[in-house]
Amino acid sequence: MAKLYINPKVKKGHINPELQGHFSEHLGRCIYEGIYVGEDSDIPNVNGMRTDVVEALKEIHVPVLRWPGGCFADEYHWKDGIGPRAGRKKMINTHWGGVVEDNSFGTHEFMELCRQLGCKTYVNGNVGSGTVQEMSEWVEYMTFRGVSPMADLRRENGHEEPWRVDYFGVGNENWGCGGNMRPEFYGDMYRRYQTYVRNYNPERPIYKIACGANASDYHWTDKVLETTFDHGNGFMNGLSLHYYTVPHDWQHKGSALEFDEKEWYRTLKLTLKMEELIRRHGAIMDQYDPEKKIGMIIDEWGTWYDVEPGTNPGFLYQQNTMRDALVAGINLNLFNKHCDRVKMANIAQMVNVLQAVILTEGRKMVKTPTWHVFHMYRHHQDAELVESSVRAGEVGLEEAFRVPNITESVSLSGDGRLHITLTNLSAREPEEIEGILADSRVKAVRGTILTGEMRAHNTFEAPEEVHTEEFAGVTAAEDRISFTIPPRSVLHLEAELM
């Protein structure tokens, strides 16, 4: 029997809603066909945005959306995506599939999408192939209220009032597709470019994010901070980190659907590396920023497999199974547990790309197992992380890829309810759990569970193969809750305290 210890009286940090953020890149069918179909489409839409997709995303309370990339951000020139669509410049998307990008989805369309979703905006600027002037003018175009060339241009294009840019990324993956820079060089570039990301509205300052490391490149984190950190507060608000769960190697990543139990555990073990990355990059950040004023921004994470057979290899389209649901649950629990340093995370990507929460095909739409995990975890948004730990065993078929069979995080929402999320990583065995609450008593508890076979997934023909159900197998008495969590499952419990 596993033991779950919870102390609702001990607050460990605030869980920003942005820990459940999303990412949309001009890549494959993420934006075009997935989110944006245009006003003239026979697919129901509002101002070009698919109604079914927007409604599904609103159900999971999307808190923030990152755009336009990704690698695409450092070849994106924003003026190509404004004005009458018929006159917008066409280009080849050299990073993703070599297809024509017609720029019909640009700044105005992105802001309209965020308006419909009711979410914050995270815009990624072009450092790799763009100029300081270009970035400066984009910020002016989006956020300046007064009389200026760019504000006047925005008005000419039909938007009188400025938008709110909540987050602005100064470049993306500048160690790779964003320019193949050295960290010291990027640090100096960041110093220069961020100077011109002006806060035209001091009451709503833009949160500036520097390009951080690729996975375990701790040298990058150290040298970027060393190069930039002498400049003072407000100069950098966040530092990014990218990490993908790739079961094998970048040439042969593995199939999204055809995998065995060994690969199941291998994938989950590699996902759990996220905690090591957070701790070690966080330790470097602590040397420069012990008060944790700079947020760790994990703005690309998720599974990355070989594309589905017969699809464009540059479109990164993959299916989504219970394995992906467990990956999502593990990561979201980790982000909660490290909310003192991790301030935003953005799954890659929102629709039709990598670990998508939604898949579309023409007029059809399906919610993936990962969507259901986000739907359960939405209760953690804006809640207070409370002290919790779990004492359980390990599972796995190979010594190098054994994993803890249970992961968890617990929060207290504003209405005083306790939200417990757990994952059972075992491919075969249920786990009996006794939860013990310190200095608290439970009045009532209810649950929602997502479970299924390892390779279970939703298709356009069977969209409800994997779905959440009420979890009735939990009992509460005084300071104890008892239940058995099935194998391959993600569980949310909501406890009302006395």
N, C-alpha and C positions, 0 to 999 in steps of 0.2 A: 504493500500500500504506500502510495506517495503522500507526502505531507505538504500542504500549502499553508504558509504562514502569512497573515495579513495584519497590519496594524493601521487602521484607518485614521488614527490620531496623529501619525507621523507623516507630514507632507514632505515630499522629496523634490518637488518642482512642478512647474506649470506645463501642461501638454498643449503646445500651440496647435490650433487646428491645421496649420500648414504642414505638420508632420504627415498629413494624408494628402499632400499635394500631387499634382499631375503634370505631365509633360506632353506637349504636342509639337511635333516637328514637321517641316515640309519633307516628308519621307513616306514613300509608298502611298497607301490609301488612308493615312491617318487623318489628314485634313480634307483633301479632296476625296469625295465619296463617303468618307467616314464621318466627318463633322459638317463639311460645307458642300452643298449640292447646287447652290445658286437659286435665285428667286424664281427662275423659270422651270425648275425641275418638277416632274410629276410626283416626286417624293415629298410628302408634306413637310413644309419648312416655314420658318419665320425669318425674314430677311436673309434667306439663303442657308440658315442653320437647320439641320435635320431636327424636326420636332421630337421624334422618338429618342434620338441620342441625347438631346438636351434634357429631356424629362428623366431619362435613366440616370444621367449624371447628377441631376439635382437631387435624386433620391439618396445618393451617397454623400451629399453635402460637400461637393468639391470646394475646397477652401481657397485654392490658388492654382493658376495655370501658367506654365512656362512656355514661351514661344519666342522666336521661330526655329530655334535649334538649341543644342545639337550642332553637329558639324556644319549644317546649313547656315547657322547664324553668322559664321565667319566668311561666307560668300554672299550674304544677303545685303542688298543695298535698298534701303527702305523707300527711297523715292520711286523705285520701280513699282511699288505696290500701293500707290495712291492715285487719286484722280479717276476719270472715267475708265472703266475696265477695258473698253475696246482699245484704248490707247496705251495701255500698260505694256511695258517692255517684256518680251519673252526671253527666256534663258534656258540653258541646259542644266539640270540638276546633276552636277558632276559627281557628287558624293553618293547619291541614292538613285541608282537605276538608269541614269542617263536619259531620263524623260524630260519633256518640255515642261518648264514651270512658267505658267502664264501670268503669275502674280495677281490673279483675281482675288486671292485671299491675302490681304495686307493689313496695315495698321488699323484702319477703320473696322474691318471685318473682325479682327481679333478683339478689339475693344467691345464690339457688339456681342460677340460670343460670351465674353466675360460678364457683360451686362445681363445677358439672358441666364447665365449660370449663377449670378449673384456672387461671383468669386473675385479674389484679388488678382492683380496683374503682375506677371513676372516677365519682363522683356529682356532678351539677351542681345547685347550689342556686338557689333562687328569690329574686332581688333585685328584679326588675321589679314583681311584684305581691305579694310575700311580705314578712313582717315579720322583724325580727331574732330575735324570740322563736321564730318558726316554724322558722327555720334552726337556731337553737341547740338546740331540742328534737329536731329530726331527728338531729343529730349525737349528742346524748345517747341517743336511742332506739337508734341503730345501734351505738354504740361503748362505752357506759358499762357496767361490770361490776357496780357496787355497787347499793345501794338508792336508788332515785330514782323519781319519777313516770313518767318515760319508759322507764327500764329495766324497771320493773314492768309497764308496758303491753306492752313487747316480750315479756316472759315470758308474760303473759296470752294473747298472740297466738301462742304456741307455740314461741318461740325463746329458750331459757334463756341461752345464751352470747352475748356481743356479737359482732358481725362486725368485720372489718377494713375500714376505709375507707382505701384507699391514696392516692387523690387526691380533692380536693374543689374544684369550680369555684364561685367566688363570683360567680354571675350568668353570663349568656351574651348576647353581642351586645347589650350594654346601650347601644351607640351606635345601635341600631335596634330590632328587635322586643323587646328586653329593657328598653325604657323610654325610648328616644330621648334619652339623657342626653348632656350635655357631658362631655369627659374629666375636667375638674377636679371636676365633681360626682360622677362615678362614682368617682374616686380617693378622695374623702372617704367615699362609701358603702362602698367596699371596706375602708377603714380601720375603719369602724364594724362592718360585718358580720363580717369575718374575726376580730375580737376574740372572737366567741362561737362560732367553730369551734374548740372546745376539744380539746386533746390529752389525752384521758382515759387513754391508755396512752402514757406518755412514751417507752417503748422502741420504739413503732411510731407515730411522729408522723405526722399527716395532712399531705400535701403540698398546700399551698394555692395555687390558681391564680387569678390575676386575669384579668378580661376584657381581652383585647388588641384589636388593630386589625382592621378590615376591609381586607384587601388592602393598598393603598398609602397608607393613612391614617397617615402618619408623625407627624402632629400628635398623634393620639390616644396613640401610644406614648410620645412625649415628655412630654405633659402628665400622663398617668396616673403615670408614673414620678416626675416632678417633684413631684406631689402626695403620693405615698406613700413615697418612698424615704428620707426622713429618719427613718424609724421603727426601723431596725435590722434585723439578720439574723433570719430565721425568720418575718418578717412577711409576706413574699411569696416563694414558692418557684418559681413559674412564671408566665409571661405568655403568653396565647394569641395565636394569629394564624389568621385564616380566609382561605382563598383557593380559589376554584373556577375550573376551566378552562371558560369559556363561549365557544364559538367565535364567536358574533356579539354580540348584546346581550340584555338581560334580557327583552325583549318577544318576540324571535324568536331563540332560542338555537341553533337548528339541530337536525337530526334525528340520532338515535343510529345509524341504519342507512343513511339515504340521504344520502351525501356523496361528493364527488369528491376527486381528488388535491390540488387547491388547499386544500380544507377540511381534509384530512389534515394538511398542513404548517401551516396556520393554527392548528389545535388544538395541535399539538406545540410550536409557537413560543410560544403563550400559556401552555402548561404550563411551559416553561423560564423564564418570568418568576418562578417560585418562587425561583430562586436570587437574583435581584435583591432580592426581598422579604426573604429571609433575611439577606442582606448588609446592606441598608439599615436594617431594623429592628434587626438585631444591632449595627450601629454606634451606634445611639441607646442601646441597652441597655448597650453598652460604656462610654458616658460615665458612667453611674450605677453600673455593675456590671462593672468591668474584669476581675474575677477569675472572671466567668461563673458566679456562684453561683445566679443565677436562670435557669431553663431556658426556652427558647422552646418553647411547646407548640402545635403546629400541629394543633389538634384538630378541624378540618374542612377536608378537601381532597378533590379529585376532579373528575370531569367532571359538567357539568350541561347537559343537553339538553332539548328539548321532550319532553313525555311521549309515550308510545306512543299512537297513534291509538285512540280508543275507551275510554281509561282515564280515571279521575277525575283532573282536572288538579291537584288538591290532594294526590295520592298520590305524585307525582314518580317514577313507575315508568318505567324506560328500559332498553333492551337494552344489551348490552355486547360490543364487538367487539375485534379486534386493535388498533384505534386506542386503546381504553381500556387494553389490556395495555401498550402503549408508554407511555401516560401514567403508569401505575403504576410501570413500570420506571424512567422518568426521575425521578419524585419520590422513590422509595425510594433511588435512587443519590444524589440530592441530600441527602436527610436523613442518609445515612451520611457523606457528605463534610463535612457541617457538624455532626457529632455533638458537637463541643465546645460548641455553643450549643443545638442542637435536642435536646431530651431526650425528647420524646414526640410522636407524630403519630397521628391517628385518621382513617381513611378514612371518607367519608360515602357510603353507609352500609352496614351489614353485610348486610342481606337486603332485596331487593325495592325499594330506594329509591336513586336516583342511581347512583353507580358501585359497585353491590353486588357482593360476591364470590359470592353465592348468589341464585338466583331460585327461587321456589316457585309451584306452582299446584295447589291441592288436595293430593293425596298425592304429587305429582311434585316433584322437586327437580333443579336443574341447577347445576353449578359453572361460573362464567363464566371467560373468559380472565383476568380480574383475579385470580380465585382461584388460578389456576395460577402467576401471577407471585409472589404471596405464598408459595406453596408452594416455589418455587425460592429465594426470598430468605430463607426462614426460617433458612438456614445462617449468615446474618450476625448473628443474634440473640446478644447477649452476647459478641460477638467484638471484636477490636481492629482498628480502621481502620488500614491501612498506607498509606504514601505511594504514590500512583499518579497517572499522567496519561496522556492519549491525544493523539496528534498525527494529526489526520485533517482531512478537508475539510468543506465545507458542501453541503447539498442543499436544493432547494426550487424552486418555479415562479415565485415573486414575490420581488423583492428584499427587501421588508419582512418576509417570512415565511420566510426561509432559516434553516435549523437545522444544528447540527453533526450529521454523520451517525452519530457514535458517542458514547454516554455510558457511563460506567463507575464502579464503585467496587470496592474490594478490601479484604478483611479476613482476619485470621488467627484461626482458632478455637482453643479451648483445647487441642485435640488436635494442634495444630501444622499443620493443613491450611490451605491458601490457598484462599479463595473469591472468585472473580472474577465479577461480573455486568456484562453489557454489553447495550446496546440498539442496534440498527441502525434509525435513523429513516427511512432511504430507502424510498420506496414502490416502487422498481424495482430498485435496484442492490445486489448483494452487495458486501461489503467484505473484502478480504484483509488480515489483521492479523498482524503479527509482535510477539509479546510478549517483552520483554527484562527479566530479573530481575537486580537488582543484588545482588552478594554472596550469591547463592543458586543452587542447582541443582535441577532438577526430576527427580524419580524417576518419577512417573507422573501422568497427568492424564485426567480423564473429564468428560463434559459432559451437560447436559440443555438442550433448546431448545424454545421455543414460537414457532411461526411460522404464517402463513396469509395469505390474501388480506386486503385492507384491511377489508372489511366482514364477514369471517368471524366467526361467532358461534355459540353453542350454544343450542339450543332444546329444548323438552321432547320433541319428536319426534326430534331429532338431538343428543343431549347431549354427544357426543364429537367434534363437528365441529372444535373447537379443543382440542388437548390437547398435553401435553408428550411429547417423544420423546427417546430417547438420541441424543446428538450424538457421532458417531464421527469427525468430520472434523478432529481436532486431533492434532498431533504434538508431541512434546517431545524436546529434545536439549540436554543441559547446562543453560545458562541461558536457553534460548529455548523459546517455544511458538509454533506457527504454526497458523493456521486461517482459514477463510473464513466469515464470518457472513452468512447470507442476508438479503435485504431484509425489512422488517416483522417483526423478530424480537427476542426477548429470550432471552439465553443465560446459563447458569450453568456455570462451569468450576470443578472442584475439583482442586487440584494437591497432590500429596504431595511434600514437599521432602526432599532428601537431608540 
